[in-house]
Amino acid sequence: MKPPASPSASRRARSQPATKPAIAEPEAAVEFIPALVACFDLDQRYVYCNSAYEAWFGLGAESILGRRFTDVVGPEVQAKAQPFIESVLKGKAVSFEDHFPYKLGPNRDVHVEYVPSISDDGHVNGWYSLTVDVSAQREVEKNLRSLASKLEQRVEQRTLQLQESLKLLQSIHDSSPDALLQLDADGIVLAASHSSKNVFGSKSADLVGRRLRELLPGSCSEDFEEFYSSYRGNAGDSGKACLTESYVLRPDGTTCPVEIALGNIPALEQCTAFVRDITKRRRLESELLRVATDERRRLAMDLHDSLCQQISAIHFSLATASNQLTTSEHTLAPMVKKITLMAAAALEDARQIAHGLSPVMQDGDDIVRAIRRLVRNIEDLCQVQCRLHAAQVFDDLHPDVASQLYHIAQEALNNVVRHAAATRIEVTLAKADHDVVLTISDNGVGLSAVSNHDAGRGIRFMRYRAGTVHGSLNLVRKKEGGMAVVCRVPYTTA
């Protein structure tokens, strides 16, 4: 049933030629949505337009009705829209996006929907038009692409710098600020370059005869011993260099973050160790991570507070109109319902983007709850037995440390699911001395701990994240089969 026409609608209907079939106008609800809604006859003349036209172009309905489409939007927009107008006049609903240089008002990026108007005798007598301004969304996408490009450039720059550093380490000896050590099979220092004092704070002669692990503090000593044994037993014969990060303990009691590169000397059953101070690099990486996190948080807030709210208002208005049209069995009900679903989908997409940009650790959240959600997702989605063991409380753990541990757990679990063919995963979070230790172990096919120190983007990113909070990460082959990822970071409170 067609609802009674409003007085303004009656006036518009009388202004149309009597020989042309009348085109049903939309309900009054569309007057208030912030998008252009219009009806056109076969001559491309306006039969109806909502109040948004006045906001966009400064023209009221009385100035638009009866005028041709090109007279209002201009010839450039007409040329862009003409192919789609021809399609809709053939009875085909169309949609497209473009940049419209309007004759009146500012240029806009728009999403356009054209739906044919069908008369009672089954012929097309015009079309309905919905035009939504998506300029703000495009600007957000542009900013996101720009940010992604900058981050990729930084990653590429860091990769190139690390490659150049490795070449430099191979070509210099005593003139280098890095320490060059010669180790026997047990990790005892046989010789040290004069520049070792820059890193260890001790003369080279004082280092000779000592195990390298003795120069590392606490848990770092144990981690390096396991790493060195694995390198000697698994990868040493290949002559391939292997990297790890740790800390050295200087005579004055201070610690220094270092990068250790091991190389094998098969003929002598010895190893070389290049040890580099990476204090400045750690500071740069931490600052880069902080800036990126802040920018992601800002973009998420902008999306949620601006775009999502606007789309939500549009969706609410359309839903109300759809219910009214459905109740009255209006011919526009299917079209408005379709537009309502489109608005709902757009709102969900915007919310998903905003959620993806938001920080993982929300206010009031803690690391145990966050990792427990990961574990449950693995069990539900991947059908793998996954258990979390965390008997202690971590409420005062610094948010930066908690966030990095979460991302490390996420990456490690994803690696197990993708590559390990495991049926059981154990996640343990515990305090040890002044550290917090995260362990992800599985019963899968296993992975060479050493061969993956310099291979695999996921492992590199995990080590990078651990390093930003002054921690270390190692891969351990389990005797009973499977692998364990062990991340140890200082327990820092908020």
C-alpha positions as CSV (number, residue, x, y, z in Angstrom):
1,M,0.0,0.0,0.0
2,K,1.4,3.4,-0.9
3,P,1.4,5.9,2.1
4,P,-0.4,9.2,1.7
5,A,1.8,11.9,0.2
6,S,2.9,14.9,2.4
7,P,1.8,18.4,1.3
8,S,5.3,19.0,-0.1
9,A,5.1,15.7,-1.9
10,S,1.7,16.7,-3.4
11,R,3.1,19.9,-4.7
12,R,6.0,18.1,-6.2
13,A,3.7,15.6,-7.8
14,R,1.6,18.4,-9.4
15,S,4.8,19.9,-10.8
16,Q,5.4,16.7,-12.9
17,P,4.0,16.3,-16.4
18,A,0.7,14.4,-16.3
19,T,1.7,12.0,-19.1
20,K,4.6,10.5,-17.1
21,P,4.0,7.7,-14.5
22,A,4.5,9.0,-11.0
23,I,7.6,7.9,-9.1
24,A,7.1,7.0,-5.5
25,E,8.9,9.3,-3.1
26,P,10.9,8.0,-0.1
27,E,9.4,8.3,3.4
28,A,10.0,11.5,5.5
29,A,12.7,9.7,7.5
30,V,15.2,10.1,4.8
31,E,15.0,13.8,5.0
32,F,17.3,13.8,8.0
33,I,20.1,11.4,7.1
34,P,23.4,13.0,6.2
35,A,23.4,11.6,2.7
36,L,21.9,12.7,-0.6
37,V,18.6,10.9,-1.4
38,A,16.8,11.8,-4.7
39,C,14.4,10.5,-7.3
40,F,14.8,11.2,-11.1
41,D,12.5,10.8,-14.1
42,L,13.6,9.6,-17.5
43,D,14.8,13.1,-18.5
44,Q,17.2,13.1,-15.5
45,R,15.1,15.7,-13.8
46,Y,14.7,15.8,-10.0
47,V,11.3,14.5,-8.8
48,Y,12.4,14.4,-5.1
49,C,15.4,15.4,-3.0
50,N,16.0,15.3,0.7
51,S,17.2,18.2,3.0
52,A,20.8,17.0,2.7
53,Y,21.0,18.8,-0.7
54,E,20.7,22.1,1.1
55,A,23.6,21.2,3.4
56,W,25.8,20.0,0.5
57,F,24.9,22.6,-2.1
58,G,23.1,25.4,-0.4
59,L,19.9,24.7,-2.5
60,G,16.5,23.9,-1.1
61,A,14.1,21.5,-2.7
62,E,12.2,24.3,-4.3
63,S,15.4,25.3,-6.2
64,I,16.2,21.8,-7.3
65,L,12.9,20.0,-8.2
66,G,12.3,20.0,-12.0
67,R,16.0,20.8,-12.8
68,R,18.2,18.4,-14.6
69,F,20.9,16.4,-12.8
70,T,23.7,18.1,-14.6
71,D,22.4,21.6,-13.7
72,V,22.8,20.8,-10.0
73,V,26.0,18.7,-9.9
74,G,27.9,20.1,-12.9
75,P,29.1,18.6,-16.2
76,E,32.1,16.9,-14.7
77,V,30.0,14.9,-12.2
78,Q,27.4,14.2,-15.0
79,A,30.1,12.7,-17.2
80,K,31.3,10.4,-14.4
81,A,27.8,9.3,-13.5
82,Q,26.4,9.0,-17.0
83,P,27.4,5.3,-17.7
84,F,25.8,4.3,-14.4
85,I,22.7,6.3,-15.2
86,E,22.4,4.5,-18.5
87,S,22.6,1.2,-16.7
88,V,20.0,2.0,-14.1
89,L,17.6,3.2,-16.8
90,K,17.9,-0.2,-18.4
91,G,16.6,-1.7,-15.1
92,K,19.9,-2.6,-13.4
93,A,20.7,-1.5,-9.9
94,V,24.3,-0.2,-9.8
95,S,26.8,1.2,-7.2
96,F,30.1,2.9,-7.6
97,E,32.6,5.1,-5.8
98,D,34.4,8.1,-7.3
99,H,35.7,11.6,-6.6
100,F,33.0,14.2,-7.6
101,P,34.1,17.8,-8.4
102,Y,30.7,19.3,-7.7
103,K,29.8,22.6,-9.3
104,L,28.4,23.8,-6.0
105,G,30.1,23.1,-2.7
106,P,33.4,21.3,-2.0
107,N,34.7,18.3,-3.9
108,R,33.9,15.0,-2.2
109,D,34.7,11.3,-2.3
110,V,31.4,9.5,-2.6
111,H,29.7,6.1,-2.6
112,V,26.7,6.1,-4.9
113,E,23.8,3.7,-5.2
114,Y,21.3,3.8,-8.1
115,V,18.1,1.7,-8.1
116,P,15.6,1.8,-10.9
117,S,12.0,2.9,-10.4
118,I,9.6,0.5,-11.9
119,S,6.0,1.5,-12.9
120,D,2.9,-0.6,-12.4
121,D,3.2,-1.7,-16.0
122,G,6.7,-3.0,-15.4
123,H,8.6,-0.2,-17.3
124,V,11.4,1.9,-15.9
125,N,10.1,5.4,-15.2
126,G,13.2,6.8,-13.4
127,W,15.6,5.9,-10.7
128,Y,16.4,6.4,-7.0
129,S,19.8,7.7,-5.9
130,L,21.7,7.5,-2.6
131,T,25.0,9.4,-2.4
132,V,27.1,9.0,0.8
133,D,30.1,11.2,1.5
134,V,33.1,8.9,2.3
135,S,35.7,11.6,2.3
136,A,36.5,11.2,6.0
137,Q,36.9,7.4,5.5
138,R,39.2,7.9,2.6
139,E,41.3,10.4,4.6
140,V,41.7,7.8,7.4
141,E,42.7,5.2,4.8
142,K,45.2,7.6,3.4
143,N,46.7,8.2,6.8
144,L,46.9,4.5,7.5
145,R,48.6,3.8,4.3
146,S,51.1,6.6,5.0
147,L,51.8,5.3,8.4
148,A,52.2,1.7,7.1
149,S,54.6,3.0,4.4
150,K,56.7,4.9,7.0
151,L,56.9,1.8,9.3
152,E,57.9,-0.4,6.3
153,Q,60.6,2.1,5.4
154,R,61.9,2.0,9.0
155,V,61.9,-1.8,9.0
156,E,63.7,-1.8,5.6
157,Q,66.2,0.7,6.9
158,R,66.9,-1.3,10.1
159,T,67.3,-4.5,8.0
160,L,69.8,-2.8,5.7
161,Q,71.7,-1.4,8.8
162,L,71.9,-4.9,10.3
163,Q,73.2,-6.4,7.1
164,E,75.8,-3.7,6.8
165,S,76.8,-4.3,10.5
166,L,77.3,-8.0,9.8
167,K,79.6,-7.2,6.9
168,L,81.5,-4.7,9.0
169,L,82.0,-7.2,11.8
170,Q,83.5,-9.7,9.4
171,S,86.1,-7.2,8.1
172,I,87.4,-5.5,11.2
173,H,89.3,-6.7,14.3
174,D,91.0,-4.6,16.9
175,S,90.0,-1.4,15.2
176,S,86.4,-2.2,15.8
177,P,84.5,-0.9,18.9
178,D,82.9,-4.4,19.1
179,A,84.5,-7.2,21.0
180,L,85.9,-10.2,19.1
181,L,86.4,-13.4,21.1
182,Q,87.9,-16.7,20.2
183,L,86.2,-19.6,22.2
184,D,87.0,-23.3,22.6
185,A,84.4,-26.0,22.6
186,D,83.5,-25.4,26.2
187,G,83.0,-21.6,25.7
188,I,86.3,-20.6,27.4
189,V,87.8,-17.4,26.0
190,L,91.1,-18.2,24.3
191,A,91.7,-14.7,22.9
192,A,90.0,-11.3,22.9
193,S,90.5,-8.2,20.8
194,H,91.7,-4.9,22.5
195,S,88.3,-3.4,21.8
196,S,86.6,-5.9,24.1
197,K,87.1,-3.4,26.9
198,N,84.5,-1.1,25.2
199,V,81.9,-3.8,25.8
200,F,82.9,-5.8,28.9
201,G,84.6,-3.0,30.8
202,S,87.7,-5.3,31.3
203,K,91.0,-5.5,29.5
204,S,91.3,-8.3,27.0
205,A,93.9,-10.1,29.1
206,D,91.4,-10.3,32.0
207,L,88.9,-12.1,29.8
208,V,91.2,-14.9,28.6
209,G,90.7,-18.2,30.5
210,R,87.2,-17.4,31.6
211,R,84.0,-18.9,30.3
212,L,81.9,-16.4,28.3
213,R,78.8,-17.4,30.4
214,E,80.6,-16.2,33.5
215,L,80.6,-12.7,32.0
216,L,76.8,-12.7,31.7
217,P,74.4,-12.0,34.6
218,G,72.0,-14.5,36.3
219,S,69.6,-16.2,33.9
220,C,71.4,-14.8,30.9
221,S,74.3,-17.0,31.7
222,E,72.1,-20.1,31.7
223,D,70.4,-19.1,28.5
224,F,73.7,-18.5,26.7
225,E,75.1,-21.8,27.9
226,E,72.1,-23.6,26.4
227,F,72.3,-21.6,23.2
228,Y,76.1,-22.2,22.8
229,S,75.7,-26.0,23.4
230,S,72.9,-26.1,20.8
231,Y,74.9,-24.2,18.3
232,R,77.9,-26.5,18.8
233,G,75.8,-29.6,18.6
234,N,73.4,-28.7,15.7
235,A,74.5,-25.9,13.5
236,G,78.2,-25.6,14.1
237,D,79.2,-28.1,11.4
238,S,77.5,-25.9,8.7
239,G,79.8,-23.0,9.4
240,K,76.7,-20.7,9.5
241,A,76.8,-17.7,11.8
242,C,74.2,-17.5,14.6
243,L,72.9,-14.5,16.5
244,T,71.4,-14.0,20.0
245,E,70.9,-11.1,22.3
246,S,71.9,-11.0,26.0
247,Y,73.5,-8.8,28.6
248,V,77.0,-8.6,29.9
249,L,77.9,-7.9,33.6
250,R,80.6,-5.3,33.9
251,P,83.1,-5.1,36.9
252,D,81.3,-2.0,38.2
253,G,78.0,-4.0,38.6
254,T,76.2,-2.4,35.6
255,T,74.7,-4.4,32.8
256,C,74.9,-3.7,29.0
257,P,72.6,-5.2,26.3
258,V,74.6,-6.9,23.6
259,E,74.2,-8.8,20.4
260,I,76.4,-12.0,20.1
261,A,77.2,-13.5,16.7
262,L,78.7,-16.9,16.8
263,G,80.8,-18.3,13.9
264,N,82.3,-21.8,13.7
265,I,85.9,-22.7,13.0
266,P,85.6,-26.5,12.2
267,A,89.3,-27.1,11.7
268,L,90.1,-25.9,15.2
269,E,86.9,-27.0,16.9
270,Q,86.5,-23.4,18.0
271,C,84.1,-20.6,17.6
272,T,84.3,-16.8,17.1
273,A,82.0,-14.5,19.0
274,F,81.4,-10.9,17.9
275,V,79.9,-9.0,20.8
276,R,78.3,-5.6,20.1
277,D,76.9,-3.0,22.5
278,I,73.3,-2.4,21.4
279,T,72.2,0.1,24.1
280,K,71.5,2.9,21.6
281,R,69.6,0.5,19.3
282,R,67.4,-0.7,22.1
283,R,66.5,2.9,23.0
284,L,65.7,3.6,19.3
285,E,63.6,0.5,19.0
286,S,61.7,1.3,22.2
287,E,61.0,4.8,21.0
288,L,59.9,3.6,17.6
289,L,57.5,1.1,19.2
290,R,56.1,3.8,21.6
291,V,55.5,6.2,18.7
292,A,53.8,3.5,16.6
293,T,51.6,2.4,19.5
294,D,50.6,6.0,20.3
295,E,49.7,6.6,16.6
296,R,47.6,3.5,16.4
297,R,45.8,4.5,19.6
298,R,45.1,7.9,18.2
299,L,43.8,6.5,14.9
300,A,41.6,4.0,16.8
301,M,40.1,6.8,18.9
302,D,39.4,9.0,15.8
303,L,37.7,6.1,14.1
304,H,35.6,5.2,17.1
305,D,34.6,8.7,18.1
306,S,34.0,10.2,14.6
307,L,33.3,7.8,11.8
308,C,31.7,5.0,13.8
309,Q,29.3,7.4,15.5
310,Q,28.3,9.0,12.2
311,I,27.6,5.6,10.6
312,S,25.8,4.5,13.7
313,A,23.4,7.5,13.4
314,I,22.8,6.7,9.7
315,H,22.1,3.1,10.5
316,F,19.6,4.0,13.3
317,S,17.7,6.3,11.0
318,L,17.6,3.8,8.2
319,A,16.5,1.0,10.6
320,T,13.6,3.2,11.8
321,A,12.6,4.0,8.2
322,S,12.9,0.4,7.2
323,N,10.6,-0.7,10.0
324,Q,8.0,1.9,9.1
325,L,8.2,1.0,5.4
326,T,7.9,-2.7,6.1
327,T,4.9,-2.2,8.3
328,S,3.1,-0.1,5.7
329,E,4.2,-2.5,2.9
330,H,5.7,0.4,1.0
331,T,7.5,-0.4,-2.3
332,L,10.7,1.2,-1.0
333,A,10.9,-1.2,2.0
334,P,13.3,-3.6,0.3
335,M,15.6,-0.9,-0.9
336,V,15.7,0.9,2.5
337,K,16.3,-2.5,4.2
338,K,19.2,-3.2,1.8
339,I,20.7,0.3,2.6
340,T,20.2,-0.4,6.3
341,L,22.2,-3.7,6.0
342,M,24.9,-1.9,4.0
343,A,25.1,0.7,6.8
344,A,25.3,-2.0,9.4
345,A,28.1,-3.7,7.5
346,A,30.0,-0.5,7.1
347,L,29.7,0.2,10.9
348,E,31.0,-3.3,11.7
349,D,33.9,-2.8,9.4
350,A,34.8,0.5,11.0
351,R,34.6,-1.0,14.4
352,Q,36.8,-3.9,13.5
353,I,39.4,-1.5,12.1
354,A,39.3,0.6,15.2
355,H,39.5,-2.5,17.4
356,G,42.5,-3.8,15.4
357,L,44.3,-0.5,16.0
358,S,43.5,-0.3,19.7
359,P,46.1,-1.4,22.3
360,V,45.9,-5.0,23.4
361,M,46.1,-4.3,27.1
362,Q,43.0,-2.2,27.9
363,D,42.5,-0.3,31.1
364,G,41.6,-2.7,34.0
365,D,43.0,-5.7,32.0
366,D,46.1,-7.7,33.0
367,I,48.5,-10.1,31.3
368,V,46.9,-13.3,32.7
369,R,43.4,-12.5,31.5
370,A,44.8,-11.4,28.1
371,I,46.8,-14.6,27.5
372,R,43.9,-16.7,28.8
373,R,41.8,-15.2,26.0
374,L,44.5,-16.3,23.5
375,V,44.5,-19.8,25.0
376,R,40.8,-20.1,24.7
377,N,40.8,-18.9,21.1
378,I,43.4,-21.5,20.2
379,E,41.3,-24.3,21.8
380,D,38.0,-23.1,20.2
381,L,39.3,-22.3,16.7
382,C,42.1,-24.7,16.2
383,Q,40.9,-27.8,18.2
384,V,44.2,-28.1,20.0
385,Q,44.5,-28.8,23.7
386,C,46.0,-25.6,25.2
387,R,46.5,-24.8,28.9
388,L,47.6,-21.8,30.8
389,H,49.5,-22.1,34.1
390,A,49.7,-18.8,36.0
391,A,49.3,-19.2,39.7
392,Q,50.9,-15.8,40.6
393,V,49.5,-12.3,40.4
394,F,50.8,-9.8,37.9
395,D,48.5,-6.8,38.6
396,D,51.4,-4.4,39.0
397,L,53.3,-5.5,35.9
398,H,54.2,-2.5,33.7
399,P,51.8,-2.2,30.7
400,D,54.7,-2.0,28.2
401,V,56.1,-5.3,29.5
402,A,52.6,-6.9,29.6
403,S,51.9,-5.8,26.1
404,Q,55.1,-7.2,24.7
405,L,54.6,-10.5,26.5
406,Y,51.1,-10.8,25.1
407,H,52.4,-10.2,21.5
408,I,55.2,-12.8,22.1
409,A,52.7,-15.3,23.3
410,Q,50.4,-14.6,20.4
411,E,53.2,-15.1,17.8
412,A,54.5,-18.2,19.5
413,L,51.1,-19.8,19.6
414,N,50.4,-19.0,16.0
415,N,53.8,-20.6,15.1
416,V,52.9,-23.8,16.9
417,V,49.5,-24.0,15.3
418,R,50.9,-23.3,11.8
419,H,54.1,-25.3,11.8
420,A,54.5,-27.7,14.8
421,A,51.6,-30.1,14.1
422,A,51.2,-30.3,17.9
423,T,48.2,-31.7,19.8
424,R,49.0,-30.2,23.2
425,I,50.3,-26.7,24.1
426,E,51.4,-25.6,27.6
427,V,51.6,-21.9,28.4
428,T,53.3,-20.9,31.7
429,L,53.7,-17.4,33.2
430,A,55.7,-17.2,36.4
431,K,58.0,-15.0,38.5
432,A,61.6,-16.1,38.8
433,D,63.9,-13.9,41.0
434,H,63.4,-10.4,39.6
435,D,62.2,-11.6,36.2
436,V,58.9,-12.7,34.7
437,V,59.3,-15.8,32.5
438,L,56.9,-16.8,29.7
439,T,57.2,-20.3,28.4
440,I,55.2,-21.8,25.4
441,S,55.9,-25.5,25.0
442,D,54.4,-28.1,22.6
443,N,54.6,-31.7,21.7
444,G,54.9,-31.1,18.0
445,V,57.4,-32.2,15.4
446,G,60.1,-29.9,16.8
447,L,62.3,-27.2,15.3
448,S,66.0,-26.7,15.3
449,A,66.5,-24.0,17.9
450,V,69.7,-22.7,16.5
451,S,68.8,-22.8,12.8
452,N,65.9,-20.5,13.6
453,H,67.9,-17.8,15.5
454,D,68.4,-16.0,12.3
455,A,65.5,-17.4,10.3
456,G,61.8,-16.8,10.4
457,R,60.2,-13.4,10.6
458,G,58.0,-14.4,13.5
459,I,61.0,-15.4,15.7
460,R,62.9,-12.2,14.8
461,F,59.8,-10.1,15.8
462,M,59.5,-12.0,19.1
463,R,63.2,-11.4,19.9
464,Y,62.7,-7.7,18.9
465,R,59.7,-7.3,21.3
466,A,61.6,-9.0,24.1
467,G,64.6,-6.7,23.6
468,T,62.4,-3.6,23.8
469,V,61.7,-4.4,27.4
470,H,65.3,-5.5,28.2
471,G,64.5,-9.2,27.9
472,S,65.7,-12.2,26.0
473,L,64.0,-15.0,24.1
474,N,65.4,-18.5,23.2
475,L,64.1,-21.6,21.5
476,V,64.7,-24.9,23.3
477,R,64.4,-28.4,21.9
478,K,62.7,-30.7,24.4
479,K,64.2,-34.1,25.0
480,E,60.8,-35.7,24.9
481,G,60.0,-34.0,21.6
482,G,58.6,-30.7,20.6
483,M,59.9,-27.2,21.3
484,A,59.7,-24.5,24.0
485,V,59.9,-20.8,23.5
486,V,61.3,-19.2,26.7
487,C,61.1,-15.4,27.1
488,R,62.6,-13.8,30.2
489,V,62.2,-10.1,31.0
490,P,62.9,-8.0,34.1
491,Y,59.8,-7.6,36.3
492,T,59.1,-3.9,36.0
493,T,56.2,-2.4,37.8
494,A,53.9,0.3,36.6
